[in-house]
Amino acid sequence: MQKFFFILVFGFLFGINITFSQQSNELVIKDTISTKAINPLAPSRAAFYSAIVPGLGQVYNKKYWKVPLIYAALGVAVYSFANSNKKYHQFRDAYKRRLEGYTDDQYSFLDTGRLVAGQKFYQRNRDLSAFFIAGIYILNILDANVDAHLLQFNVNDKLTVKPDTFKNDFNYQQNVAITINFHF
């Protein structure tokens, strides 16, 4: 089952690579407001890079500060998974030896009920850590994709929304407002 899932994931990733290689890069569209060229394939390319190597899509988007955060989150989740998996196997082996009649394991001070409870506890933590690893990986891909989409928006001083204060003519008090400026 794990081999099938492994082959399916890599087949999907290589299938995306083939799809990208068949598309032409001539789809560069000019923005109507500015003269900056927009590459419509940039978001999918950033997501693909992040799917291959976590953080590579952020490097492609030139958001270098996000890469250590991604690897720190993945590192904590992988460490938690490895530690919980090790403890789970220790409790499981001690429980199996206890059922066989041996009492010379490292958890000889615990009864069988406590060994089962420890086994369930570390199994749950291991499964949650695996869920967090998958979640961080998916968020990494989504972040690269959304960030590449947002890089294509025209953000300059011609269109601004900012707070402003003005004096009320009736009682001469300062009022707070939001001004919207649109310059052609």
VMD Tcl script that builds the backbone (N, CA, C; Angstrom):
set m [mol new atoms 552]
animate dup $m
set s [atomselect $m all]
$s set {name element resname resid chain x y z} {
  {N N MET 1 A 0.820 -1.182 0.000}
  {CA C MET 1 A 0.000 0.000 0.000}
  {C C MET 1 A 0.873 1.260 0.000}
  {N N GLN 2 A 1.963 1.238 0.802}
  {CA C GLN 2 A 2.836 2.400 0.849}
  {C C GLN 2 A 3.580 2.578 -0.475}
  {N N LYS 3 A 3.966 1.477 -1.112}
  {CA C LYS 3 A 4.642 1.570 -2.398}
  {C C LYS 3 A 3.705 2.155 -3.443}
  {N N PHE 4 A 2.445 1.755 -3.423}
  {CA C PHE 4 A 1.468 2.279 -4.375}
  {C C PHE 4 A 1.283 3.780 -4.168}
  {N N PHE 5 A 1.168 4.222 -2.916}
  {CA C PHE 5 A 1.012 5.647 -2.625}
  {C C PHE 5 A 2.257 6.417 -3.065}
  {N N PHE 6 A 3.438 5.875 -2.809}
  {CA C PHE 6 A 4.695 6.497 -3.196}
  {C C PHE 6 A 4.773 6.650 -4.714}
  {N N ILE 7 A 4.417 5.605 -5.444}
  {CA C ILE 7 A 4.442 5.655 -6.907}
  {C C ILE 7 A 3.396 6.634 -7.421}
  {N N LEU 8 A 2.234 6.679 -6.796}
  {CA C LEU 8 A 1.165 7.582 -7.209}
  {C C LEU 8 A 1.581 9.037 -7.037}
  {N N VAL 9 A 2.202 9.368 -5.904}
  {CA C VAL 9 A 2.623 10.742 -5.648}
  {C C VAL 9 A 3.694 11.172 -6.646}
  {N N PHE 10 A 4.698 10.337 -6.872}
  {CA C PHE 10 A 5.751 10.711 -7.808}
  {C C PHE 10 A 5.253 10.716 -9.240}
  {N N GLY 11 A 4.328 9.839 -9.571}
  {CA C GLY 11 A 3.736 9.873 -10.913}
  {C C GLY 11 A 2.966 11.155 -11.128}
  {N N PHE 12 A 2.258 11.615 -10.103}
  {CA C PHE 12 A 1.517 12.866 -10.206}
  {C C PHE 12 A 2.470 14.045 -10.385}
  {N N LEU 13 A 3.565 14.056 -9.597}
  {CA C LEU 13 A 4.510 15.161 -9.704}
  {C C LEU 13 A 5.198 15.185 -11.063}
  {N N PHE 14 A 5.594 14.032 -11.578}
  {CA C PHE 14 A 6.227 14.005 -12.887}
  {C C PHE 14 A 5.221 14.307 -13.983}
  {N N GLY 15 A 3.965 13.973 -13.783}
  {CA C GLY 15 A 2.920 14.315 -14.752}
  {C C GLY 15 A 2.736 15.813 -14.844}
  {N N ILE 16 A 2.831 16.506 -13.706}
  {CA C ILE 16 A 2.748 17.962 -13.727}
  {C C ILE 16 A 3.939 18.532 -14.478}
  {N N ASN 17 A 5.108 17.953 -14.279}
  {CA C ASN 17 A 6.305 18.425 -14.954}
  {C C ASN 17 A 6.158 18.292 -16.469}
  {N N ILE 18 A 5.597 17.192 -16.932}
  {CA C ILE 18 A 5.396 16.994 -18.361}
  {C C ILE 18 A 4.383 18.008 -18.883}
  {N N THR 19 A 3.346 18.261 -18.126}
  {CA C THR 19 A 2.341 19.242 -18.535}
  {C C THR 19 A 2.960 20.625 -18.655}
  {N N PHE 20 A 3.814 20.985 -17.711}
  {CA C PHE 20 A 4.437 22.299 -17.778}
  {C C PHE 20 A 5.385 22.395 -18.953}
  {N N SER 21 A 6.076 21.312 -19.273}
  {CA C SER 21 A 7.032 21.379 -20.366}
  {C C SER 21 A 6.330 21.478 -21.711}
  {N N GLN 22 A 5.061 21.066 -21.794}
  {CA C GLN 22 A 4.351 21.143 -23.052}
  {C C GLN 22 A 3.726 22.508 -23.273}
  {N N GLN 23 A 3.567 23.290 -22.217}
  {CA C GLN 23 A 2.979 24.610 -22.377}
  {C C GLN 23 A 4.051 25.585 -22.850}
  {N N SER 24 A 3.662 26.517 -23.680}
  {CA C SER 24 A 4.629 27.479 -24.187}
  {C C SER 24 A 4.757 28.639 -23.208}
  {N N ASN 25 A 5.905 29.260 -23.221}
  {CA C ASN 25 A 6.149 30.409 -22.362}
  {C C ASN 25 A 5.796 31.714 -23.079}
  {N N GLU 26 A 5.084 31.664 -24.171}
  {CA C GLU 26 A 4.712 32.844 -24.922}
  {C C GLU 26 A 3.437 33.483 -24.387}
  {N N LEU 27 A 2.932 33.013 -23.278}
  {CA C LEU 27 A 1.691 33.534 -22.715}
  {C C LEU 27 A 1.955 34.720 -21.791}
  {N N VAL 28 A 2.861 35.584 -22.159}
  {CA C VAL 28 A 3.161 36.753 -21.354}
  {C C VAL 28 A 2.164 37.842 -21.719}
  {N N ILE 29 A 1.437 38.316 -20.734}
  {CA C ILE 29 A 0.372 39.287 -20.932}
  {C C ILE 29 A 0.830 40.618 -20.351}
  {N N LYS 30 A 0.537 41.688 -21.036}
  {CA C LYS 30 A 0.852 43.023 -20.527}
  {C C LYS 30 A -0.302 43.506 -19.657}
  {N N ASP 31 A 0.029 44.068 -18.523}
  {CA C ASP 31 A -0.978 44.646 -17.649}
  {C C ASP 31 A -1.507 45.931 -18.291}
  {N N THR 32 A -2.785 46.216 -18.142}
  {CA C THR 32 A -3.376 47.384 -18.810}
  {C C THR 32 A -2.981 48.689 -18.136}
  {N N ILE 33 A -2.612 48.654 -16.876}
  {CA C ILE 33 A -2.267 49.886 -16.169}
  {C C ILE 33 A -0.768 50.159 -16.247}
  {N N SER 34 A 0.040 49.170 -16.027}
  {CA C SER 34 A 1.481 49.362 -16.063}
  {C C SER 34 A 2.064 48.623 -17.267}
  {N N THR 35 A 3.343 48.812 -17.461}
  {CA C THR 35 A 4.009 48.159 -18.587}
  {C C THR 35 A 4.770 46.912 -18.150}
  {N N LYS 36 A 4.561 46.478 -16.923}
  {CA C LYS 36 A 5.243 45.292 -16.414}
  {C C LYS 36 A 4.616 44.038 -17.014}
  {N N ALA 37 A 5.441 43.132 -17.499}
  {CA C ALA 37 A 4.934 41.892 -18.082}
  {C C ALA 37 A 4.489 40.948 -16.972}
  {N N ILE 38 A 3.375 40.268 -17.194}
  {CA C ILE 38 A 2.830 39.312 -16.230}
  {C C ILE 38 A 2.981 37.922 -16.816}
  {N N ASN 39 A 3.549 37.042 -16.049}
  {CA C ASN 39 A 3.712 35.655 -16.473}
  {C C ASN 39 A 2.612 34.837 -15.805}
  {N N PRO 40 A 1.602 34.365 -16.536}
  {CA C PRO 40 A 0.505 33.636 -15.900}
  {C C PRO 40 A 0.913 32.256 -15.389}
  {N N LEU 41 A 2.056 31.761 -15.813}
  {CA C LEU 41 A 2.504 30.441 -15.344}
  {C C LEU 41 A 3.320 30.529 -14.064}
  {N N ALA 42 A 3.640 31.715 -13.599}
  {CA C ALA 42 A 4.472 31.865 -12.404}
  {C C ALA 42 A 3.844 31.226 -11.162}
  {N N PRO 43 A 2.545 31.376 -10.886}
  {CA C PRO 43 A 1.987 30.736 -9.689}
  {C C PRO 43 A 2.064 29.207 -9.734}
  {N N SER 44 A 1.772 28.636 -10.882}
  {CA C SER 44 A 1.842 27.170 -10.957}
  {C C SER 44 A 3.282 26.693 -10.885}
  {N N ARG 45 A 4.203 27.461 -11.431}
  {CA C ARG 45 A 5.621 27.087 -11.359}
  {C C ARG 45 A 6.119 27.170 -9.917}
  {N N ALA 46 A 5.706 28.209 -9.195}
  {CA C ALA 46 A 6.109 28.348 -7.789}
  {C C ALA 46 A 5.541 27.203 -6.954}
  {N N ALA 47 A 4.289 26.829 -7.209}
  {CA C ALA 47 A 3.687 25.713 -6.477}
  {C C ALA 47 A 4.399 24.407 -6.808}
  {N N PHE 48 A 4.758 24.235 -8.066}
  {CA C PHE 48 A 5.468 23.011 -8.471}
  {C C PHE 48 A 6.834 22.935 -7.800}
  {N N TYR 49 A 7.557 24.051 -7.762}
  {CA C TYR 49 A 8.866 24.063 -7.115}
  {C C TYR 49 A 8.741 23.739 -5.629}
  {N N SER 50 A 7.714 24.271 -4.975}
  {CA C SER 50 A 7.522 23.978 -3.556}
  {C C SER 50 A 7.078 22.543 -3.321}
  {N N ALA 51 A 6.416 21.949 -4.305}
  {CA C ALA 51 A 6.021 20.547 -4.167}
  {C C ALA 51 A 7.232 19.636 -4.281}
  {N N ILE 52 A 8.189 20.000 -5.115}
  {CA C ILE 52 A 9.401 19.182 -5.279}
  {C C ILE 52 A 10.311 19.323 -4.062}
  {N N VAL 53 A 10.655 20.567 -3.722}
  {CA C VAL 53 A 11.515 20.837 -2.558}
  {C C VAL 53 A 10.821 21.917 -1.726}
  {N N PRO 54 A 10.436 21.613 -0.497}
  {CA C PRO 54 A 9.772 22.636 0.321}
  {C C PRO 54 A 10.653 23.880 0.470}
  {N N GLY 55 A 10.063 25.032 0.202}
  {CA C GLY 55 A 10.781 26.292 0.295}
  {C C GLY 55 A 11.313 26.801 -1.027}
  {N N LEU 56 A 11.391 25.951 -2.032}
  {CA C LEU 56 A 11.929 26.380 -3.320}
  {C C LEU 56 A 10.984 27.339 -4.032}
  {N N GLY 57 A 9.693 27.195 -3.842}
  {CA C GLY 57 A 8.735 28.129 -4.409}
  {C C GLY 57 A 8.860 29.507 -3.776}
  {N N GLN 58 A 9.170 29.554 -2.485}
  {CA C GLN 58 A 9.374 30.834 -1.824}
  {C C GLN 58 A 10.651 31.502 -2.335}
  {N N VAL 59 A 11.673 30.704 -2.619}
  {CA C VAL 59 A 12.896 31.253 -3.210}
  {C C VAL 59 A 12.597 31.776 -4.608}
  {N N TYR 60 A 11.779 31.060 -5.367}
  {CA C TYR 60 A 11.382 31.495 -6.702}
  {C C TYR 60 A 10.621 32.824 -6.641}
  {N N ASN 61 A 9.825 33.023 -5.598}
  {CA C ASN 61 A 9.083 34.272 -5.415}
  {C C ASN 61 A 9.916 35.356 -4.748}
  {N N LYS 62 A 11.165 35.040 -4.418}
  {CA C LYS 62 A 12.087 35.966 -3.743}
  {C C LYS 62 A 11.600 36.348 -2.351}
  {N N LYS 63 A 10.990 35.426 -1.661}
  {CA C LYS 63 A 10.586 35.598 -0.266}
  {C C LYS 63 A 11.476 34.681 0.576}
  {N N TYR 64 A 12.743 35.039 0.666}
  {CA C TYR 64 A 13.741 34.182 1.290}
  {C C TYR 64 A 13.515 33.998 2.784}
  {N N TRP 65 A 12.893 34.959 3.441}
  {CA C TRP 65 A 12.717 34.886 4.888}
  {C C TRP 65 A 11.744 33.786 5.301}
  {N N LYS 66 A 10.939 33.278 4.367}
  {CA C LYS 66 A 9.976 32.232 4.702}
  {C C LYS 66 A 10.606 30.841 4.755}
  {N N VAL 67 A 11.737 30.668 4.096}
  {CA C VAL 67 A 12.354 29.340 4.010}
  {C C VAL 67 A 12.769 28.812 5.386}
  {N N PRO 68 A 13.444 29.593 6.246}
  {CA C PRO 68 A 13.769 29.060 7.576}
  {C C PRO 68 A 12.534 28.717 8.403}
  {N N LEU 69 A 11.456 29.477 8.229}
  {CA C LEU 69 A 10.228 29.171 8.967}
  {C C LEU 69 A 9.651 27.827 8.534}
  {N N ILE 70 A 9.677 27.568 7.239}
  {CA C ILE 70 A 9.157 26.300 6.727}
  {C C ILE 70 A 9.988 25.135 7.254}
  {N N TYR 71 A 11.312 25.273 7.172}
  {CA C TYR 71 A 12.163 24.176 7.620}
  {C C TYR 71 A 12.139 24.007 9.135}
  {N N ALA 72 A 11.968 25.088 9.880}
  {CA C ALA 72 A 11.844 24.955 11.335}
  {C C ALA 72 A 10.557 24.210 11.691}
  {N N ALA 73 A 9.454 24.571 11.036}
  {CA C ALA 73 A 8.178 23.892 11.305}
  {C C ALA 73 A 8.248 22.423 10.912}
  {N N LEU 74 A 8.823 22.146 9.739}
  {CA C LEU 74 A 8.971 20.748 9.318}
  {C C LEU 74 A 9.908 19.989 10.253}
  {N N GLY 75 A 10.981 20.644 10.701}
  {CA C GLY 75 A 11.936 19.992 11.602}
  {C C GLY 75 A 11.307 19.618 12.932}
  {N N VAL 76 A 10.517 20.526 13.489}
  {CA C VAL 76 A 9.844 20.234 14.760}
  {C C VAL 76 A 8.856 19.091 14.591}
  {N N ALA 77 A 8.103 19.110 13.495}
  {CA C ALA 77 A 7.107 18.052 13.267}
  {C C ALA 77 A 7.774 16.704 13.026}
  {N N VAL 78 A 8.872 16.687 12.269}
  {CA C VAL 78 A 9.579 15.423 12.004}
  {C C VAL 78 A 10.226 14.907 13.278}
  {N N TYR 79 A 10.810 15.811 14.092}
  {CA C TYR 79 A 11.399 15.377 15.357}
  {C C TYR 79 A 10.333 14.782 16.276}
  {N N SER 80 A 9.191 15.438 16.351}
  {CA C SER 80 A 8.107 14.928 17.185}
  {C C SER 80 A 7.629 13.565 16.687}
  {N N PHE 81 A 7.542 13.409 15.372}
  {CA C PHE 81 A 7.144 12.120 14.808}
  {C C PHE 81 A 8.149 11.032 15.165}
  {N N ALA 82 A 9.435 11.324 14.972}
  {CA C ALA 82 A 10.473 10.318 15.245}
  {C C ALA 82 A 10.520 9.953 16.728}
  {N N ASN 83 A 10.418 10.936 17.603}
  {CA C ASN 83 A 10.463 10.677 19.041}
  {C C ASN 83 A 9.243 9.876 19.498}
  {N N SER 84 A 8.057 10.255 19.024}
  {CA C SER 84 A 6.844 9.530 19.413}
  {C C SER 84 A 6.850 8.112 18.850}
  {N N ASN 85 A 7.368 7.939 17.641}
  {CA C ASN 85 A 7.450 6.603 17.051}
  {C C ASN 85 A 8.400 5.712 17.850}
  {N N LYS 86 A 9.534 6.288 18.286}
  {CA C LYS 86 A 10.494 5.514 19.086}
  {C C LYS 86 A 9.877 5.100 20.422}
  {N N LYS 87 A 9.229 6.039 21.096}
  {CA C LYS 87 A 8.593 5.727 22.384}
  {C C LYS 87 A 7.447 4.726 22.214}
  {N N TYR 88 A 6.682 4.872 21.133}
  {CA C TYR 88 A 5.592 3.921 20.866}
  {C C TYR 88 A 6.144 2.503 20.736}
  {N N HIS 89 A 7.220 2.349 19.973}
  {CA C HIS 89 A 7.796 1.006 19.805}
  {C C HIS 89 A 8.401 0.477 21.104}
  {N N GLN 90 A 8.950 1.362 21.936}
  {CA C GLN 90 A 9.474 0.913 23.228}
  {C C GLN 90 A 8.348 0.388 24.120}
  {N N PHE 91 A 7.257 1.125 24.196}
  {CA C PHE 91 A 6.128 0.671 25.009}
  {C C PHE 91 A 5.504 -0.595 24.420}
  {N N ARG 92 A 5.414 -0.692 23.099}
  {CA C ARG 92 A 4.830 -1.873 22.469}
  {C C ARG 92 A 5.695 -3.114 22.719}
  {N N ASP 93 A 7.025 -2.954 22.593}
  {CA C ASP 93 A 7.919 -4.084 22.837}
  {C C ASP 93 A 7.898 -4.510 24.299}
  {N N ALA 94 A 7.828 -3.523 25.213}
  {CA C ALA 94 A 7.757 -3.853 26.637}
  {C C ALA 94 A 6.444 -4.586 26.945}
  {N N TYR 95 A 5.361 -4.175 26.308}
  {CA C TYR 95 A 4.067 -4.838 26.520}
  {C C TYR 95 A 4.096 -6.269 25.968}
  {N N LYS 96 A 4.700 -6.443 24.806}
  {CA C LYS 96 A 4.805 -7.799 24.237}
  {C C LYS 96 A 5.649 -8.700 25.127}
  {N N ARG 97 A 6.752 -8.142 25.639}
  {CA C ARG 97 A 7.589 -8.953 26.528}
  {C C ARG 97 A 6.860 -9.265 27.831}
  {N N ARG 98 A 6.044 -8.326 28.302}
  {CA C ARG 98 A 5.289 -8.559 29.529}
  {C C ARG 98 A 4.276 -9.677 29.320}
  {N N LEU 99 A 3.658 -9.739 28.134}
  {CA C LEU 99 A 2.707 -10.818 27.849}
  {C C LEU 99 A 3.398 -12.170 27.747}
  {N N GLU 100 A 4.684 -12.160 27.344}
  {CA C GLU 100 A 5.438 -13.405 27.273}
  {C C GLU 100 A 5.959 -13.847 28.631}
  {N N GLY 101 A 5.854 -12.975 29.634}
  {CA C GLY 101 A 6.246 -13.360 30.985}
  {C C GLY 101 A 7.531 -12.724 31.472}
  {N N TYR 102 A 8.197 -11.925 30.670}
  {CA C TYR 102 A 9.435 -11.271 31.089}
  {C C TYR 102 A 9.117 -9.970 31.827}
  {N N THR 103 A 9.955 -9.653 32.818}
  {CA C THR 103 A 9.778 -8.397 33.567}
  {C C THR 103 A 11.095 -7.621 33.646}
  {N N ASP 104 A 12.006 -7.870 32.719}
  {CA C ASP 104 A 13.330 -7.241 32.784}
  {C C ASP 104 A 13.484 -6.078 31.799}
  {N N ASP 105 A 12.397 -5.464 31.378}
  {CA C ASP 105 A 12.508 -4.350 30.429}
  {C C ASP 105 A 12.709 -3.027 31.168}
  {N N GLN 106 A 12.855 -1.949 30.430}
  {CA C GLN 106 A 13.115 -0.649 31.052}
  {C C GLN 106 A 11.883 -0.068 31.739}
  {N N TYR 107 A 10.714 -0.611 31.451}
  {CA C TYR 107 A 9.479 -0.155 32.081}
  {C C TYR 107 A 8.953 -1.206 33.052}
  {N N SER 108 A 9.847 -1.829 33.784}
  {CA C SER 108 A 9.434 -2.881 34.709}
  {C C SER 108 A 8.619 -2.336 35.887}
  {N N PHE 109 A 8.708 -1.065 36.153}
  {CA C PHE 109 A 7.954 -0.446 37.250}
  {C C PHE 109 A 6.506 -0.155 36.863}
  {N N LEU 110 A 6.139 -0.311 35.583}
  {CA C LEU 110 A 4.768 -0.060 35.132}
  {C C LEU 110 A 4.000 -1.367 34.995}
  {N N ASP 111 A 2.710 -1.318 35.275}
  {CA C ASP 111 A 1.888 -2.502 35.054}
  {C C ASP 111 A 1.435 -2.522 33.589}
  {N N THR 112 A 0.755 -3.579 33.176}
  {CA C THR 112 A 0.372 -3.738 31.769}
  {C C THR 112 A -0.637 -2.670 31.332}
  {N N GLY 113 A -1.489 -2.230 32.217}
  {CA C GLY 113 A -2.444 -1.166 31.875}
  {C C GLY 113 A -1.731 0.135 31.524}
  {N N ARG 114 A -0.691 0.449 32.284}
  {CA C ARG 114 A 0.082 1.662 31.994}
  {C C ARG 114 A 0.860 1.513 30.693}
  {N N LEU 115 A 1.318 0.322 30.383}
  {CA C LEU 115 A 2.022 0.105 29.119}
  {C C LEU 115 A 1.089 0.304 27.925}
  {N N VAL 116 A -0.146 -0.158 28.054}
  {CA C VAL 116 A -1.131 0.027 26.981}
  {C C VAL 116 A -1.473 1.514 26.848}
  {N N ALA 117 A -1.629 2.207 27.988}
  {CA C ALA 117 A -1.944 3.638 27.946}
  {C C ALA 117 A -0.793 4.433 27.314}
  {N N GLY 118 A 0.445 4.095 27.653}
  {CA C GLY 118 A 1.597 4.762 27.050}
  {C C GLY 118 A 1.684 4.493 25.559}
  {N N GLN 119 A 1.355 3.270 25.191}
  {CA C GLN 119 A 1.346 2.893 23.773}
  {C C GLN 119 A 0.319 3.734 23.006}
  {N N LYS 120 A -0.868 3.870 23.531}
  {CA C LYS 120 A -1.915 4.667 22.871}
  {C C LYS 120 A -1.538 6.144 22.813}
  {N N PHE 121 A -0.944 6.657 23.881}
  {CA C PHE 121 A -0.553 8.055 23.937}
  {C C PHE 121 A 0.471 8.384 22.848}
  {N N TYR 122 A 1.516 7.581 22.765}
  {CA C TYR 122 A 2.563 7.866 21.782}
  {C C TYR 122 A 2.114 7.554 20.355}
  {N N GLN 123 A 1.205 6.622 20.186}
  {CA C GLN 123 A 0.659 6.360 18.858}
  {C C GLN 123 A -0.162 7.560 18.383}
  {N N ARG 124 A -0.945 8.137 19.276}
  {CA C ARG 124 A -1.740 9.316 18.923}
  {C C ARG 124 A -0.836 10.494 18.589}
  {N N ASN 125 A 0.209 10.716 19.401}
  {CA C ASN 125 A 1.141 11.811 19.124}
  {C C ASN 125 A 1.875 11.597 17.805}
  {N N ARG 126 A 2.231 10.359 17.499}
  {CA C ARG 126 A 2.897 10.047 16.231}
  {C C ARG 126 A 1.968 10.352 15.056}
  {N N ASP 127 A 0.717 9.955 15.170}
  {CA C ASP 127 A -0.234 10.199 14.088}
  {C C ASP 127 A -0.513 11.693 13.913}
  {N N LEU 128 A -0.611 12.438 15.003}
  {CA C LEU 128 A -0.799 13.887 14.902}
  {C C LEU 128 A 0.418 14.561 14.272}
  {N N SER 129 A 1.593 14.085 14.608}
  {CA C SER 129 A 2.802 14.650 14.009}
  {C C SER 129 A 2.836 14.390 12.506}
  {N N ALA 130 A 2.417 13.215 12.083}
  {CA C ALA 130 A 2.349 12.929 10.646}
  {C C ALA 130 A 1.333 13.843 9.972}
  {N N PHE 131 A 0.222 14.109 10.635}
  {CA C PHE 131 A -0.774 15.035 10.102}
  {C C PHE 131 A -0.197 16.441 9.971}
  {N N PHE 132 A 0.569 16.883 10.970}
  {CA C PHE 132 A 1.177 18.207 10.914}
  {C C PHE 132 A 2.232 18.294 9.814}
  {N N ILE 133 A 2.992 17.238 9.596}
  {CA C ILE 133 A 3.974 17.228 8.509}
  {C C ILE 133 A 3.271 17.427 7.171}
  {N N ALA 134 A 2.194 16.687 6.955}
  {CA C ALA 134 A 1.437 16.825 5.706}
  {C C ALA 134 A 0.819 18.214 5.601}
  {N N GLY 135 A 0.296 18.739 6.694}
  {CA C GLY 135 A -0.308 20.070 6.674}
  {C C GLY 135 A 0.696 21.167 6.372}
  {N N ILE 136 A 1.878 21.097 6.967}
  {CA C ILE 136 A 2.914 22.093 6.712}
  {C C ILE 136 A 3.370 22.017 5.258}
  {N N TYR 137 A 3.496 20.809 4.740}
  {CA C TYR 137 A 3.893 20.621 3.342}
  {C C TYR 137 A 2.860 21.236 2.393}
  {N N ILE 138 A 1.586 21.004 2.659}
  {CA C ILE 138 A 0.523 21.559 1.809}
  {C C ILE 138 A 0.461 23.078 1.950}
  {N N LEU 139 A 0.600 23.606 3.156}
  {CA C LEU 139 A 0.604 25.059 3.350}
  {C C LEU 139 A 1.793 25.711 2.651}
  {N N ASN 140 A 2.923 25.018 2.608}
  {CA C ASN 140 A 4.085 25.505 1.890}
  {C C ASN 140 A 3.761 25.686 0.409}
  {N N ILE 141 A 3.101 24.711 -0.183}
  {CA C ILE 141 A 2.732 24.781 -1.607}
  {C C ILE 141 A 1.711 25.890 -1.833}
  {N N LEU 142 A 0.698 25.974 -0.978}
  {CA C LEU 142 A -0.325 27.014 -1.115}
  {C C LEU 142 A 0.254 28.412 -0.938}
  {N N ASP 143 A 1.177 28.570 -0.003}
  {CA C ASP 143 A 1.795 29.866 0.215}
  {C C ASP 143 A 2.575 30.309 -1.017}
  {N N ALA 144 A 3.323 29.406 -1.619}
  {CA C ALA 144 A 4.085 29.766 -2.822}
  {C C ALA 144 A 3.151 30.156 -3.958}
  {N N ASN 145 A 2.049 29.424 -4.120}
  {CA C ASN 145 A 1.111 29.706 -5.195}
  {C C ASN 145 A 0.426 31.055 -4.991}
  {N N VAL 146 A -0.100 31.293 -3.806}
  {CA C VAL 146 A -0.819 32.540 -3.529}
  {C C VAL 146 A 0.140 33.725 -3.590}
  {N N ASP 147 A 1.338 33.562 -3.074}
  {CA C ASP 147 A 2.305 34.651 -3.102}
  {C C ASP 147 A 2.692 35.010 -4.540}
  {N N ALA 148 A 2.840 34.010 -5.401}
  {CA C ALA 148 A 3.144 34.292 -6.809}
  {C C ALA 148 A 1.976 34.993 -7.491}
  {N N HIS 149 A 0.744 34.654 -7.123}
  {CA C HIS 149 A -0.416 35.368 -7.661}
  {C C HIS 149 A -0.409 36.832 -7.214}
  {N N LEU 150 A -0.117 37.061 -5.941}
  {CA C LEU 150 A -0.159 38.420 -5.408}
  {C C LEU 150 A 0.980 39.286 -5.913}
  {N N LEU 151 A 2.086 38.687 -6.355}
  {CA C LEU 151 A 3.188 39.466 -6.901}
  {C C LEU 151 A 2.811 40.145 -8.210}
  {N N GLN 152 A 1.800 39.650 -8.884}
  {CA C GLN 152 A 1.419 40.186 -10.183}
  {C C GLN 152 A 0.471 41.376 -10.078}
  {N N PHE 153 A 0.015 41.732 -8.891}
  {CA C PHE 153 A -0.884 42.863 -8.751}
  {C C PHE 153 A -0.099 44.165 -8.783}
  {N N ASN 154 A -0.703 45.177 -9.370}
  {CA C ASN 154 A -0.097 46.488 -9.461}
  {C C ASN 154 A -0.353 47.236 -8.152}
  {N N VAL 155 A 0.691 47.430 -7.378}
  {CA C VAL 155 A 0.570 48.127 -6.104}
  {C C VAL 155 A 1.501 49.336 -6.162}
  {N N ASN 156 A 0.915 50.511 -6.328}
  {CA C ASN 156 A 1.697 51.741 -6.324}
  {C C ASN 156 A 0.864 52.856 -5.711}
  {N N ASP 157 A 1.378 54.090 -5.766}
  {CA C ASP 157 A 0.699 55.208 -5.115}
  {C C ASP 157 A -0.469 55.758 -5.917}
  {N N LYS 158 A -0.703 55.265 -7.117}
  {CA C LYS 158 A -1.829 55.750 -7.897}
  {C C LYS 158 A -3.158 55.275 -7.317}
  {N N LEU 159 A -3.143 54.188 -6.620}
  {CA C LEU 159 A -4.344 53.680 -5.970}
  {C C LEU 159 A -3.998 53.435 -4.505}
  {N N THR 160 A -4.489 54.291 -3.611}
  {CA C THR 160 A -4.149 54.169 -2.197}
  {C C THR 160 A -5.397 54.295 -1.344}
  {N N VAL 161 A -5.374 53.618 -0.237}
  {CA C VAL 161 A -6.390 53.749 0.800}
  {C C VAL 161 A -5.626 53.995 2.088}
  {N N LYS 162 A -5.838 55.183 2.672}
  {CA C LYS 162 A -5.106 55.501 3.899}
  {C C LYS 162 A -5.976 56.330 4.828}
  {N N PRO 163 A -5.692 56.269 6.127}
  {CA C PRO 163 A -6.475 57.056 7.080}
  {C C PRO 163 A -6.120 58.544 6.966}
  {N N ASP 164 A -7.079 59.372 7.289}
  {CA C ASP 164 A -6.877 60.814 7.195}
  {C C ASP 164 A -7.697 61.479 8.302}
  {N N THR 165 A -7.256 62.648 8.728}
  {CA C THR 165 A -8.024 63.416 9.709}
  {C C THR 165 A -8.442 64.730 9.062}
  {N N PHE 166 A -9.604 65.212 9.428}
  {CA C PHE 166 A -10.075 66.500 8.931}
  {C C PHE 166 A -10.855 67.203 10.036}
  {N N LYS 167 A -10.906 68.523 9.923}
  {CA C LYS 167 A -11.586 69.330 10.930}
  {C C LYS 167 A -13.043 69.497 10.520}
  {N N ASN 168 A -13.931 69.187 11.449}
  {CA C ASN 168 A -15.360 69.325 11.219}
  {C C ASN 168 A -15.728 70.809 11.230}
  {N N ASP 169 A -16.489 71.283 10.221}
  {CA C ASP 169 A -16.856 72.695 10.134}
  {C C ASP 169 A -17.897 73.094 11.176}
  {N N PHE 170 A -18.643 72.153 11.680}
  {CA C PHE 170 A -19.712 72.478 12.622}
  {C C PHE 170 A -19.180 72.771 14.027}
  {N N ASN 171 A -18.325 71.865 14.561}
  {CA C ASN 171 A -17.835 72.054 15.925}
  {C C ASN 171 A -16.304 72.142 15.996}
  {N N TYR 172 A -15.627 72.161 14.882}
  {CA C TYR 172 A -14.166 72.334 14.781}
  {C C TYR 172 A -13.382 71.250 15.529}
  {N N GLN 173 A -13.898 70.047 15.560}
  {CA C GLN 173 A -13.182 68.919 16.161}
  {C C GLN 173 A -12.533 68.092 15.049}
  {N N GLN 174 A -11.479 67.382 15.420}
  {CA C GLN 174 A -10.797 66.516 14.453}
  {C C GLN 174 A -11.599 65.235 14.284}
  {N N ASN 175 A -11.871 64.847 13.068}
  {CA C ASN 175 A -12.554 63.608 12.748}
  {C C ASN 175 A -11.610 62.700 11.965}
  {N N VAL 176 A -11.794 61.421 12.132}
  {CA C VAL 176 A -10.969 60.434 11.436}
  {C C VAL 176 A -11.776 59.859 10.286}
  {N N ALA 177 A -11.118 59.729 9.138}
  {CA C ALA 177 A -11.795 59.171 7.967}
  {C C ALA 177 A -10.803 58.346 7.161}
  {N N ILE 178 A -11.340 57.649 6.197}
  {CA C ILE 178 A -10.499 56.876 5.274}
  {C C ILE 178 A -10.657 57.521 3.905}
  {N N THR 179 A -9.511 57.846 3.311}
  {CA C THR 179 A -9.550 58.439 1.973}
  {C C THR 179 A -9.137 57.420 0.938}
  {N N ILE 180 A -9.801 57.466 -0.183}
  {CA C ILE 180 A -9.467 56.591 -1.305}
  {C C ILE 180 A -9.010 57.478 -2.449}
  {N N ASN 181 A -7.768 57.303 -2.855}
  {CA C ASN 181 A -7.206 58.103 -3.940}
  {C C ASN 181 A -7.003 57.230 -5.166}
  {N N PHE 182 A -7.458 57.734 -6.303}
  {CA C PHE 182 A -7.268 57.033 -7.564}
  {C C PHE 182 A -6.814 58.050 -8.587}
  {N N HIS 183 A -5.554 57.952 -8.998}
  {CA C HIS 183 A -4.978 58.894 -9.956}
  {C C HIS 183 A -4.796 58.203 -11.302}
  {N N PHE 184 A -5.106 58.915 -12.371}
  {CA C PHE 184 A -4.903 58.366 -13.715}
  {C C PHE 184 A -3.587 58.848 -14.275}
}
mol reanalyze $m
mol bondsrecalc $m
mol representation Tube
mol addrep $m
